[in-house]
Amino acid sequence: MQRRDFLILTAAVSLAPLTARADFVDYTPGLAEEAMARGDRIILDFYATWCTTCARQQRVMEALRAENPAYDRDLTLIHVDWDRFGTGDLARRLAVPRRSTIIALKGEQELGRSVAGTAMAEIRSLFDMALTA
């Protein structure tokens, strides 16, 4: 094995525990729709990179996910970039009014949503609704 290959392999193995945890995936057209059709329990996070409310929501969701591994294990977590998809089919279908909207779904059924909410209890409630659906 060459030194370069050894270093790459060593780095990959050392980072494995960090990547083992599921994470939000970036939305592409069809991704959420396929998860809905499968009946997945879903958290959709409509965000914008420049949005301070969205940034606060991100910090809260990270803290909640660190507290409860079941969120990562059992939920499909999808970030939807508002600047790219805010006027797209998914946002229209779900009547998303603005960025900083988090929606909990079980398949096609909406369980709840938060618009611009940043309270940990409010966001935890959405995650728990999806988890127990």
PEHU-V954501 format. One record per backbone hydrogen bond with DSSP energy under -1.0 kcal/mol. NH is the residue of the N-H (numbers start at 1). CO is the residue of the C=O. Records with the same first field share a line. If there is no record, write none. Layout:
BEGIN
NH=CO, CO
END
This chain:
BEGIN
6=2
7=3
8=4
9=5
10=6
11=7
12=8
13=9
14=10
15=11
18=15
19=15
20=16
25=77
27=79
31=28
34=30
35=31
36=32
37=33
38=34
39=36
40=35
42=105
43=76
44=103
45=78
46=101
47=80
51=48
55=51
56=52
57=53
58=54
59=55
60=56
61=57
62=58
63=59
64=60
65=61
66=62
67=63
68=64
71=68
73=69
74=70
75=71
76=41
78=43
79=25
80=45
82=47
85=81
86=82
88=85
92=88
93=89
94=90
95=92
96=91
100=46
101=46
102=114
103=44
104=112
105=42
106=109
107=40
109=106
111=104
112=104
114=102
116=100
123=119
124=120
125=121
126=122
127=123
128=124
129=125
130=126
131=127
132=128
END
